[in-house]
Amino acid sequence: MANDSAGTDKATSDPLEMGLTEAARAIADGALSPLELTSATFERIDALQPRLGAFAHVMREEALERARTLEAEAARGALRGPLHGTTVAVKDLCDTAAVPTAVGMPMFRNRLPAADATVVERLYEAGAIVVGKTELSEGALALHHPDVVAPVNPWREDLWTGSSSSGSGVAVAAGLCQAAIGTDTGGSIRFPSLNNAVVGIKPTWGRVSRQGVFPLSWTLDHVGPMARRVEDAAALLGVIAGRDPADPTSLAAAVPDYVGSLNRSLKGLRLGFDERYATADVLAETQAILSKAIEVFVARGVTLHAIEMPETRDAIQAWTPICLSEAVCVHKDLEGAQAEGYSESFRQFLDAGEGVTGQAYARANLARRQFAGNLNALFEQIDLMIVPVSGNAVPTVEEFARICPDPEGLERLIYFTCIYDVSGNPTITLPAGLSSSGEPLGFQLVAAHLGEALLCRAGQAWQADFGWDQRPPLD
């Protein structure tokens, strides 16, 4: 009880130090006001947004009005849900009724959706306060539009923030919200999570509705949470996951209590590790983190299993024709789109999509099914798998700009990420401190389809035992 009281006292004096679930508890107990938390959040946004550029659109009036309503409801004990009064941000490709959703494209800066995306509806139903729309790369691809100022990494301003959920990663790391929504097509939850040292969950494909989320690639896009703490990402996932009649591809499986199972024992779980796959040409400090994580999990009673990763090359190569051809379908005759509104690099991307043949798309989908089947068979032998997010150190902005036009460099960059979009398997990205030269380090755990609860449990154990909880040097 003493620890709980100390946490509440600290949070009341500085509410921005609280995590999502901690703040929700304090609001439910009457120790924290939704308006106090929201007002403090906007003070921080006002101070840091000009420097970091995390937001495409700040929703100040809407958020403060909602905070007043939620405060009155909390005062009479009428809590809407598990996020009542907490602050979140949503990537600016999630539709927000009567609030601009520009998708990283200046030509859509005045695009006003008629209705909220399902993920936004569910945030509101759970009592969350959406403080703004986070910036993203053009059309959720790799590069930001030349007329958009890209978000700045709060750890080191020369470092790449990650595509395309860059604004969400920056906003969470910098404390401009307590959690955020990101999307992942080839690594766009995982790279921003790694690069900004936050937690990111890429759920099973279909676990979270894509209704009202502007697509890059229909069958590769995943919607998921980003937060500073595992329990907060788990809480957010519990709110946004589940069947949505408006999205026929959403999964009907019941949503488990991700938060309630966080502290269950890991004893007896089987952790798969393919040393050749996970360490070949991988940064030495990342290899050391993988070893450290294995030690932590084994000490918790997990058994380590040497595995052989299914062949990945065909699956990696399948990602490009699938993404290209589906993206060009999205943008074909898109209402309000004009050729001159796209950057040169995005036009080239769409032109390449026009060149993908039906045979190439069919072969890519066959490679996808074969890899997914092999991976499913592997998960009959293990419960979790540990792999890097990237084999390289976090690149600088300049280095990333050189990587993007290089097919081999880009393939190496997404080597450990795109295949789990191809297969639809869930992953969690976990921060693991800073390198000797100041770049964030981390790794990802992969699970079988619908294995998010297990990922969260393992992530919670890593977070507790590794014990790293630094914040970017912004103040």
Kinemage of the C-alpha trace (Angstrom):
@kinemage 1
@onewidth
@group {chain A} dominant
@subgroup {mainchain}
@vectorlist {calphas} color= white
{ca met a 1} P 0.000 0.000 0.000
{ca ala a 2} L 2.872 2.376 0.779
{ca asn a 3} L 4.240 1.934 -2.720
{ca asp a 4} L 0.832 2.616 -4.264
{ca ser a 5} L 0.466 5.785 -2.211
{ca ala a 6} L 3.930 6.994 -3.168
{ca gly a 7} L 3.153 6.429 -6.834
{ca thr a 8} L -0.100 8.356 -6.541
{ca asp a 9} L 1.529 11.263 -4.701
{ca lys a 10} L 4.238 11.472 -7.332
{ca ala a 11} L 1.692 11.323 -10.117
{ca thr a 12} L -0.480 14.026 -8.579
{ca ser a 13} L 2.478 16.433 -8.374
{ca asp a 14} L 3.741 15.452 -11.837
{ca pro a 15} L 1.024 13.568 -13.709
{ca leu a 16} L 3.188 13.185 -16.804
{ca glu a 17} L 5.383 10.728 -14.907
{ca met a 18} L 2.483 8.298 -14.793
{ca gly a 19} L 1.943 5.477 -17.199
{ca leu a 20} L -1.401 4.841 -18.839
{ca thr a 21} L -2.649 2.198 -16.409
{ca glu a 22} L -1.244 4.017 -13.386
{ca ala a 23} L -3.045 7.206 -14.386
{ca ala a 24} L -6.288 5.322 -14.978
{ca arg a 25} L -6.092 3.874 -11.455
{ca ala a 26} L -5.366 7.284 -9.945
{ca ile a 27} L -8.303 8.847 -11.793
{ca ala a 28} L -10.601 6.041 -10.667
{ca asp a 29} L -9.430 6.591 -7.071
{ca gly a 30} L -9.963 10.351 -7.281
{ca ala a 31} L -6.254 11.090 -6.823
{ca leu a 32} L -5.811 12.535 -10.315
{ca ser a 33} L -8.014 14.738 -12.445
{ca pro a 34} L -8.462 14.085 -16.183
{ca leu a 35} L -8.373 17.840 -16.767
{ca glu a 36} L -5.170 18.191 -14.745
{ca leu a 37} L -3.526 15.422 -16.740
{ca thr a 38} L -4.716 16.767 -20.094
{ca ser a 39} L -3.690 20.340 -19.301
{ca ala a 40} L -0.229 19.207 -18.226
{ca thr a 41} L 0.048 17.170 -21.422
{ca phe a 42} L -0.667 20.224 -23.577
{ca glu a 43} L 1.874 22.267 -21.628
{ca arg a 44} L 4.459 19.658 -22.566
{ca ile a 45} L 3.237 19.520 -26.167
{ca asp a 46} L 3.497 23.320 -26.378
{ca ala a 47} L 7.061 23.147 -25.085
{ca leu a 48} L 8.316 20.267 -27.240
{ca gln a 49} L 6.184 20.054 -30.402
{ca pro a 50} L 8.077 22.909 -32.124
{ca arg a 51} L 11.313 21.020 -31.470
{ca leu a 52} L 10.162 17.452 -32.152
{ca gly a 53} L 7.315 17.756 -34.672
{ca ala a 54} L 5.578 14.624 -33.402
{ca phe a 55} L 2.062 15.793 -34.279
{ca ala a 56} L 0.437 16.487 -37.618
{ca his a 57} L -2.584 17.934 -35.823
{ca val a 58} L -3.040 18.836 -32.152
{ca met a 59} L -6.616 18.354 -30.908
{ca arg a 60} L -6.501 20.820 -28.011
{ca glu a 61} L -10.107 22.066 -27.931
{ca glu a 62} L -11.615 18.631 -28.482
{ca ala a 63} L -9.387 17.047 -25.843
{ca leu a 64} L -9.968 19.679 -23.169
{ca glu a 65} L -13.721 19.555 -23.690
{ca arg a 66} L -13.643 15.790 -23.380
{ca ala a 67} L -11.444 16.004 -20.276
{ca arg a 68} L -14.027 18.229 -18.565
{ca thr a 69} L -16.783 15.767 -19.398
{ca leu a 70} L -14.761 12.785 -18.187
{ca glu a 71} L -13.798 14.640 -15.016
{ca ala a 72} L -17.441 15.245 -14.151
{ca glu a 73} L -18.236 11.604 -14.850
{ca ala a 74} L -15.326 10.410 -12.699
{ca ala a 75} L -16.477 12.629 -9.849
{ca arg a 76} L -19.781 10.774 -9.725
{ca gly a 77} L -18.146 7.374 -10.193
{ca ala a 78} L -19.320 6.887 -13.770
{ca leu a 79} L -16.195 5.550 -15.443
{ca arg a 80} L -16.514 4.758 -19.144
{ca gly a 81} L -13.820 2.090 -19.276
{ca pro a 82} L -10.255 1.115 -18.406
{ca leu a 83} L -8.680 4.212 -20.004
{ca his a 84} L -10.977 6.796 -18.422
{ca gly a 85} L -9.266 10.193 -18.469
{ca thr a 86} L -5.930 9.043 -19.901
{ca thr a 87} L -4.154 10.646 -22.851
{ca val a 88} L -3.428 8.895 -26.135
{ca ala a 89} L -2.470 9.917 -29.660
{ca val a 90} L -3.446 8.269 -32.931
{ca lys a 91} L -1.442 7.999 -36.109
{ca asp a 92} L -2.730 10.407 -38.717
{ca leu a 93} L -4.092 7.694 -40.967
{ca cys a 94} L -6.780 6.719 -38.465
{ca asp a 95} L -9.970 8.532 -39.438
{ca thr a 96} L -11.237 11.069 -36.904
{ca ala a 97} L -14.674 12.556 -37.504
{ca ala a 98} L -14.479 16.244 -38.498
{ca val a 99} L -10.754 16.318 -37.642
{ca pro a 100} L -8.194 16.285 -40.492
{ca thr a 101} L -6.654 12.946 -41.452
{ca ala a 102} L -3.902 13.732 -43.946
{ca val a 103} L -2.023 10.395 -44.138
{ca gly a 104} L 1.308 12.221 -44.386
{ca met a 105} L 0.240 13.871 -47.651
{ca pro a 106} L -0.104 17.668 -47.818
{ca met a 107} L -2.752 17.363 -50.546
{ca phe a 108} L -5.046 15.719 -47.953
{ca arg a 109} L -4.435 18.232 -45.159
{ca asn a 110} L -8.087 19.319 -45.338
{ca arg a 111} L -9.511 15.803 -45.612
{ca leu a 112} L -12.274 15.574 -42.985
{ca pro a 113} L -13.620 12.042 -42.430
{ca ala a 114} L -17.317 11.699 -41.692
{ca ala a 115} L -16.774 9.098 -38.966
{ca asp a 116} L -14.143 7.781 -36.593
{ca ala a 117} L -12.121 4.681 -37.362
{ca thr a 118} L -13.152 1.714 -35.227
{ca val a 119} L -9.904 1.924 -33.267
{ca val a 120} L -10.696 5.566 -32.409
{ca glu a 121} L -14.280 4.674 -31.440
{ca arg a 122} L -12.949 2.033 -29.068
{ca leu a 123} L -10.506 4.458 -27.476
{ca tyr a 124} L -13.355 6.879 -26.811
{ca glu a 125} L -15.604 4.114 -25.492
{ca ala a 126} L -12.836 3.162 -23.026
{ca gly a 127} L -12.626 6.754 -21.783
{ca ala a 128} L -9.412 7.850 -23.502
{ca ile a 129} L -8.675 11.450 -24.435
{ca val a 130} L -7.133 11.779 -27.900
{ca val a 131} L -4.714 14.721 -27.741
{ca gly a 132} L -3.681 14.693 -31.381
{ca lys a 133} L -2.848 12.992 -34.663
{ca thr a 134} L 0.777 11.918 -34.996
{ca glu a 135} L 2.878 12.602 -38.068
{ca leu a 136} L 3.796 9.820 -40.453
{ca ser a 137} L 5.697 9.174 -43.637
{ca glu a 138} L 3.967 9.804 -46.954
{ca gly a 139} L 1.125 7.326 -47.392
{ca ala a 140} L 2.675 5.240 -44.571
{ca leu a 141} L 5.545 4.195 -46.829
{ca ala a 142} L 9.180 4.926 -45.931
{ca leu a 143} L 9.982 8.592 -46.528
{ca his a 144} L 8.228 11.734 -45.354
{ca his a 145} L 6.804 14.004 -48.014
{ca pro a 146} L 9.276 16.818 -48.845
{ca asp a 147} L 6.744 19.408 -47.636
{ca val a 148} L 6.301 17.659 -44.272
{ca val a 149} L 8.781 18.266 -41.473
{ca ala a 150} L 9.738 14.813 -40.214
{ca pro a 151} L 9.575 14.132 -36.462
{ca val a 152} L 12.857 14.421 -34.577
{ca asn a 153} L 14.243 11.601 -32.436
{ca pro a 154} L 14.125 12.749 -28.786
{ca trp a 155} L 17.198 10.690 -27.875
{ca arg a 156} L 19.475 12.152 -30.535
{ca glu a 157} L 18.246 14.530 -33.201
{ca asp a 158} L 20.419 13.011 -35.931
{ca leu a 159} L 18.864 9.535 -35.552
{ca trp a 160} L 16.129 8.128 -37.780
{ca thr a 161} L 12.802 8.026 -35.938
{ca gly a 162} L 11.481 5.003 -37.852
{ca ser a 163} L 8.880 4.692 -40.586
{ca ser a 164} L 6.076 5.178 -40.736
{ca ser a 165} L 4.709 5.531 -37.185
{ca ser a 166} L 7.511 7.998 -36.479
{ca gly a 167} L 5.313 10.590 -34.797
{ca ser a 168} L 3.739 8.001 -32.501
{ca gly a 169} L 7.155 6.754 -31.383
{ca val a 170} L 8.425 10.268 -30.731
{ca ala a 171} L 5.255 11.383 -28.917
{ca val a 172} L 5.329 8.389 -26.573
{ca ala a 173} L 9.068 8.603 -25.867
{ca ala a 174} L 8.907 12.333 -25.195
{ca gly a 175} L 5.907 12.068 -22.872
{ca leu a 176} L 3.546 13.994 -25.156
{ca cys a 177} L 0.927 11.306 -24.546
{ca gln a 178} L 0.780 8.183 -22.421
{ca ala a 179} L 0.396 5.819 -25.362
{ca ala a 180} L -0.263 5.939 -29.084
{ca ile a 181} L -1.634 3.987 -32.003
{ca gly a 182} L 0.733 2.936 -34.770
{ca thr a 183} L 0.486 0.757 -37.854
{ca asp a 184} L 2.933 -1.753 -39.261
{ca thr a 185} L 3.204 -2.970 -42.866
{ca gly a 186} L 6.911 -3.793 -43.040
{ca gly a 187} L 8.149 -2.715 -39.617
{ca ser a 188} L 6.480 0.606 -38.888
{ca ile a 189} L 5.541 -0.133 -35.287
{ca arg a 190} L 8.773 -1.954 -34.574
{ca phe a 191} L 11.293 0.509 -36.024
{ca pro a 192} L 9.817 3.555 -34.245
{ca ser a 193} L 9.614 1.501 -31.039
{ca leu a 194} L 13.245 0.434 -31.321
{ca asn a 195} L 14.535 3.824 -32.448
{ca asn a 196} L 12.676 5.777 -29.748
{ca ala a 197} L 13.146 3.162 -26.983
{ca val a 198} L 9.481 2.377 -26.359
{ca val a 199} L 7.336 -0.767 -26.321
{ca gly a 200} L 5.423 -1.672 -29.466
{ca ile a 201} L 3.026 -4.528 -30.155
{ca lys a 202} L 2.334 -5.614 -33.729
{ca pro a 203} L -0.686 -7.849 -33.197
{ca thr a 204} L -1.787 -10.812 -35.237
{ca trp a 205} L -3.166 -9.678 -38.583
{ca gly a 206} L -6.886 -9.106 -38.037
{ca arg a 207} L -6.656 -8.908 -34.243
{ca val a 208} L -7.360 -5.149 -34.482
{ca ser a 209} L -9.873 -3.714 -36.943
{ca arg a 210} L -8.552 -1.764 -39.911
{ca gln a 211} L -11.901 -0.113 -40.599
{ca gly a 212} L -11.289 3.602 -41.110
{ca val a 213} L -7.498 3.182 -41.178
{ca phe a 214} L -6.075 4.416 -44.486
{ca pro a 215} L -4.275 1.453 -46.065
{ca leu a 216} L -0.838 1.060 -47.524
{ca ser a 217} L -1.320 -2.658 -48.209
{ca trp a 218} L -4.580 -4.333 -47.211
{ca thr a 219} L -3.163 -7.762 -46.420
{ca leu a 220} L 0.053 -6.547 -44.763
{ca asp a 221} L -1.239 -3.674 -42.584
{ca his a 222} L -1.430 -4.231 -38.819
{ca val a 223} L -2.763 -1.745 -36.227
{ca gly a 224} L -1.238 -1.795 -32.753
{ca pro a 225} L -0.257 0.071 -29.567
{ca met a 226} L 2.925 1.855 -28.567
{ca ala a 227} L 3.723 2.881 -24.975
{ca arg a 228} L 6.573 3.385 -22.555
{ca arg a 229} L 5.614 0.380 -20.429
{ca val a 230} L 4.499 -3.137 -21.312
{ca glu a 231} L 1.421 -2.965 -19.085
{ca asp a 232} L 0.276 0.186 -20.889
{ca ala a 233} L 0.677 -1.360 -24.340
{ca ala a 234} L -1.207 -4.422 -23.059
{ca ala a 235} L -4.039 -2.263 -21.706
{ca leu a 236} L -4.348 -0.363 -24.973
{ca leu a 237} L -4.359 -3.580 -26.987
{ca gly a 238} L -7.126 -4.945 -24.795
{ca val a 239} L -9.270 -1.941 -25.703
{ca ile a 240} L -8.712 -1.873 -29.466
{ca ala a 241} L -8.620 -5.628 -30.204
{ca gly a 242} L -11.580 -7.762 -31.174
{ca arg a 243} L -14.096 -8.509 -33.877
{ca asp a 244} L -15.515 -5.554 -35.811
{ca pro a 245} L -18.512 -6.200 -38.090
{ca ala a 246} L -17.382 -3.256 -40.216
{ca asp a 247} L -14.110 -5.074 -40.978
{ca pro a 248} L -14.842 -8.589 -42.284
{ca thr a 249} L -11.154 -9.485 -41.986
{ca ser a 250} L -11.101 -8.861 -38.234
{ca leu a 251} L -10.784 -11.965 -36.071
{ca ala a 252} L -13.679 -13.245 -33.984
{ca ala a 253} L -11.526 -14.838 -31.264
{ca ala a 254} L -12.279 -13.595 -27.750
{ca val a 255} L -9.938 -10.906 -26.411
{ca pro a 256} L -8.117 -12.144 -23.298
{ca asp a 257} L -7.304 -10.057 -20.229
{ca tyr a 258} L -3.822 -9.012 -21.322
{ca val a 259} L -3.184 -6.897 -18.212
{ca gly a 260} L -4.606 -9.427 -15.766
{ca ser a 261} L -2.240 -12.159 -16.966
{ca leu a 262} L 0.940 -10.051 -17.074
{ca asn a 263} L 2.490 -11.447 -13.899
{ca arg a 264} L 1.760 -15.116 -14.509
{ca ser a 265} L 4.805 -17.376 -14.319
{ca leu a 266} L 6.835 -18.083 -17.434
{ca lys a 267} L 8.024 -21.407 -16.058
{ca gly a 268} L 7.956 -24.152 -18.646
{ca leu a 269} L 7.535 -21.907 -21.650
{ca arg a 270} L 9.691 -22.813 -24.654
{ca leu a 271} L 11.840 -20.065 -26.163
{ca gly a 272} L 13.175 -20.686 -29.649
{ca phe a 273} L 16.494 -19.242 -30.787
{ca asp a 274} L 18.181 -19.777 -34.129
{ca glu a 275} L 21.670 -18.442 -33.492
{ca arg a 276} L 22.605 -18.390 -37.176
{ca tyr a 277} L 19.478 -16.514 -38.202
{ca ala a 278} L 19.451 -14.099 -35.268
{ca thr a 279} L 23.135 -13.159 -35.082
{ca ala a 280} L 24.648 -13.345 -38.583
{ca asp a 281} L 25.846 -9.846 -39.522
{ca val a 282} L 23.999 -8.428 -36.504
{ca leu a 283} L 25.445 -5.578 -34.434
{ca ala a 284} L 27.546 -6.989 -31.569
{ca glu a 285} L 25.676 -4.953 -28.952
{ca thr a 286} L 22.351 -6.317 -30.223
{ca gln a 287} L 23.748 -9.840 -30.027
{ca ala a 288} L 24.730 -9.130 -26.420
{ca ile a 289} L 21.204 -7.933 -25.651
{ca leu a 290} L 19.733 -11.111 -27.129
{ca ser a 291} L 22.039 -13.141 -24.869
{ca lys a 292} L 21.049 -11.056 -21.861
{ca ala a 293} L 17.352 -11.498 -22.631
{ca ile a 294} L 17.787 -15.252 -22.937
{ca glu a 295} L 19.483 -15.275 -19.523
{ca val a 296} L 16.585 -13.329 -18.009
{ca phe a 297} L 13.971 -15.666 -19.457
{ca val a 298} L 15.853 -18.834 -18.514
{ca ala a 299} L 16.191 -17.521 -14.949
{ca arg a 300} L 12.392 -17.222 -14.962
{ca gly a 301} L 12.036 -20.923 -15.799
{ca val a 302} L 11.816 -20.682 -19.578
{ca thr a 303} L 13.500 -23.498 -21.479
{ca leu a 304} L 15.737 -22.523 -24.398
{ca his a 305} L 15.330 -24.494 -27.620
{ca ala a 306} L 17.740 -24.370 -30.510
{ca ile a 307} L 15.608 -24.061 -33.631
{ca glu a 308} L 16.082 -23.755 -37.350
{ca met a 309} L 14.231 -20.810 -38.807
{ca pro a 310} L 12.280 -21.657 -41.966
{ca glu a 311} L 13.830 -20.291 -45.135
{ca thr a 312} L 12.955 -16.583 -45.257
{ca arg a 313} L 14.294 -15.322 -48.579
{ca asp a 314} L 11.194 -16.039 -50.683
{ca ala a 315} L 8.944 -14.538 -48.005
{ca ile a 316} L 11.071 -11.398 -47.796
{ca gln a 317} L 11.006 -11.027 -51.560
{ca ala a 318} L 7.236 -11.619 -51.565
{ca trp a 319} L 6.694 -8.510 -49.453
{ca thr a 320} L 7.544 -6.084 -52.263
{ca pro a 321} L 5.121 -7.232 -55.002
{ca ile a 322} L 2.329 -7.649 -52.454
{ca cys a 323} L 2.850 -4.162 -51.040
{ca leu a 324} L 3.373 -2.523 -54.430
{ca ser a 325} L 0.340 -4.014 -56.147
{ca glu a 326} L -2.039 -3.471 -53.233
{ca ala a 327} L -0.853 0.121 -52.743
{ca val a 328} L -1.442 0.999 -56.379
{ca cys a 329} L -4.986 -0.367 -56.054
{ca val a 330} L -5.547 1.842 -52.997
{ca his a 331} L -4.433 4.969 -54.829
{ca lys a 332} L -6.075 4.217 -58.172
{ca asp a 333} L -8.809 6.815 -58.655
{ca leu a 334} L -8.475 7.865 -55.006
{ca glu a 335} L -10.876 10.711 -54.297
{ca gly a 336} L -9.018 14.007 -53.992
{ca ala a 337} L -5.683 12.593 -55.159
{ca gln a 338} L -3.691 14.402 -57.821
{ca ala a 339} L -0.520 13.122 -59.447
{ca glu a 340} L 1.339 16.324 -58.610
{ca gly a 341} L 0.362 15.918 -54.953
{ca tyr a 342} L 2.603 12.890 -54.551
{ca ser a 343} L 6.344 13.213 -54.087
{ca glu a 344} L 8.581 11.922 -56.860
{ca ser a 345} L 9.600 8.899 -54.778
{ca phe a 346} L 5.970 7.970 -54.021
{ca arg a 347} L 5.018 8.321 -57.701
{ca gln a 348} L 7.878 5.978 -58.573
{ca phe a 349} L 6.583 3.540 -55.960
{ca leu a 350} L 3.096 3.590 -57.504
{ca asp a 351} L 4.538 3.272 -61.011
{ca ala a 352} L 6.396 0.158 -59.853
{ca gly a 353} L 3.108 -1.190 -58.505
{ca glu a 354} L 1.540 -0.787 -61.954
{ca gly a 355} L 4.221 -3.127 -63.263
{ca val a 356} L 3.487 -6.033 -60.906
{ca thr a 357} L 1.859 -8.780 -62.937
{ca gly a 358} L -0.877 -11.090 -61.751
{ca gln a 359} L 1.599 -13.960 -61.950
{ca ala a 360} L 4.077 -12.113 -59.728
{ca tyr a 361} L 1.368 -11.380 -57.176
{ca ala a 362} L 0.223 -15.010 -57.242
{ca arg a 363} L 3.764 -16.314 -56.729
{ca ala a 364} L 4.285 -13.857 -53.875
{ca asn a 365} L 1.150 -15.066 -52.143
{ca leu a 366} L 2.200 -18.688 -52.600
{ca ala a 367} L 5.547 -17.852 -50.967
{ca arg a 368} L 3.646 -16.140 -48.184
{ca arg a 369} L 1.444 -19.172 -47.524
{ca gln a 370} L 4.381 -21.550 -47.587
{ca phe a 371} L 6.387 -19.467 -45.134
{ca ala a 372} L 3.397 -18.952 -42.850
{ca gly a 373} L 2.757 -22.699 -42.845
{ca asn a 374} L 6.371 -23.468 -41.996
{ca leu a 375} L 6.319 -20.899 -39.218
{ca asn a 376} L 3.082 -22.361 -37.833
{ca ala a 377} L 4.783 -25.763 -37.731
{ca leu a 378} L 7.736 -24.256 -35.860
{ca phe a 379} L 5.392 -22.824 -33.234
{ca glu a 380} L 4.137 -26.319 -32.510
{ca gln a 381} L 7.590 -26.897 -30.989
{ca ile a 382} L 8.052 -23.560 -29.196
{ca asp a 383} L 5.966 -20.820 -27.555
{ca leu a 384} L 8.095 -17.765 -28.307
{ca met a 385} L 10.979 -16.843 -30.563
{ca ile a 386} L 13.581 -14.145 -29.935
{ca val a 387} L 15.045 -12.151 -32.837
{ca pro a 388} L 16.466 -8.680 -33.505
{ca val a 389} L 14.386 -5.836 -34.879
{ca ser a 390} L 17.345 -4.756 -36.989
{ca gly a 391} L 20.784 -6.139 -37.666
{ca asn a 392} L 22.247 -2.633 -37.742
{ca ala a 393} L 22.623 0.209 -35.313
{ca val a 394} L 19.833 2.789 -35.543
{ca pro a 395} L 20.812 4.733 -38.675
{ca thr a 396} L 21.069 8.470 -38.836
{ca val a 397} L 18.533 10.389 -40.897
{ca glu a 398} L 21.168 10.821 -43.615
{ca glu a 399} L 22.052 7.121 -43.597
{ca phe a 400} L 18.402 6.138 -43.883
{ca ala a 401} L 17.925 8.461 -46.861
{ca arg a 402} L 20.737 6.576 -48.596
{ca ile a 403} L 19.326 3.152 -47.653
{ca cys a 404} L 15.828 3.739 -49.076
{ca pro a 405} L 16.680 3.928 -52.810
{ca asp a 406} L 18.977 0.890 -52.540
{ca pro a 407} L 16.972 -2.361 -52.927
{ca glu a 408} L 19.629 -4.444 -51.177
{ca gly a 409} L 19.974 -1.941 -48.343
{ca leu a 410} L 16.209 -1.752 -47.887
{ca glu a 411} L 15.877 -5.541 -47.902
{ca arg a 412} L 18.546 -5.784 -45.213
{ca leu a 413} L 16.792 -3.101 -43.167
{ca ile a 414} L 13.463 -4.975 -43.088
{ca tyr a 415} L 15.031 -8.456 -42.937
{ca phe a 416} L 13.768 -9.138 -39.390
{ca thr a 417} L 10.481 -7.259 -39.675
{ca cys a 418} L 8.645 -7.673 -42.976
{ca ile a 419} L 8.342 -11.459 -42.797
{ca tyr a 420} L 6.115 -11.269 -39.715
{ca asp a 421} L 3.834 -8.925 -41.640
{ca val a 422} L 3.854 -11.440 -44.480
{ca ser a 423} L 2.966 -14.274 -42.072
{ca gly a 424} L 0.696 -12.179 -39.824
{ca asn a 425} L 2.382 -13.334 -36.601
{ca pro a 426} L 2.296 -11.050 -33.550
{ca thr a 427} L 5.462 -9.514 -32.104
{ca ile a 428} L 6.441 -7.273 -29.210
{ca thr a 429} L 9.391 -4.884 -29.419
{ca leu a 430} L 11.144 -4.266 -26.104
{ca pro a 431} L 13.647 -1.504 -25.300
{ca ala a 432} L 17.001 -2.610 -23.932
{ca gly a 433} L 18.950 0.518 -23.066
{ca leu a 434} L 21.391 2.510 -25.143
{ca ser a 435} L 24.484 1.503 -27.074
{ca ser a 436} L 27.951 2.797 -26.224
{ca ser a 437} L 27.414 5.550 -28.791
{ca gly a 438} L 23.929 6.498 -27.602
{ca glu a 439} L 21.596 4.650 -30.008
{ca pro a 440} L 18.610 2.817 -28.519
{ca leu a 441} L 18.893 -0.973 -28.373
{ca gly a 442} L 16.103 -3.531 -28.326
{ca phe a 443} L 14.794 -6.831 -29.639
{ca gln a 444} L 11.521 -8.480 -30.560
{ca leu a 445} L 9.710 -11.583 -29.436
{ca val a 446} L 7.494 -13.422 -31.914
{ca ala a 447} L 4.571 -15.721 -31.065
{ca ala a 448} L 2.065 -17.926 -32.830
{ca his a 449} L -1.102 -16.290 -34.133
{ca leu a 450} L -3.161 -14.783 -31.276
{ca gly a 451} L -0.209 -15.161 -28.896
{ca glu a 452} L -0.263 -11.524 -27.741
{ca ala a 453} L -0.976 -12.395 -24.093
{ca leu a 454} L 2.149 -14.526 -23.968
{ca leu a 455} L 4.204 -11.761 -25.580
{ca cys a 456} L 2.967 -9.301 -22.966
{ca arg a 457} L 3.787 -11.681 -20.095
{ca ala a 458} L 7.308 -12.208 -21.367
{ca gly a 459} L 7.714 -8.493 -22.023
{ca gln a 460} L 6.622 -7.677 -18.483
{ca ala a 461} L 9.215 -10.091 -17.091
{ca trp a 462} L 11.970 -8.543 -19.221
{ca gln a 463} L 10.936 -5.043 -18.176
{ca ala a 464} L 10.960 -5.967 -14.481
{ca asp a 465} L 14.282 -7.813 -14.548
{ca phe a 466} L 16.249 -5.636 -16.950
{ca gly a 467} L 15.125 -2.582 -15.026
{ca trp a 468} L 15.926 0.147 -17.588
{ca asp a 469} L 13.535 3.099 -17.416
{ca gln a 470} L 15.398 6.151 -18.707
{ca arg a 471} L 13.743 9.072 -20.468
{ca pro a 472} L 15.163 11.151 -23.341
{ca pro a 473} L 17.219 14.153 -22.192
{ca leu a 474} L 14.681 16.814 -23.124
{ca asp a 475} L 14.337 18.950 -20.009
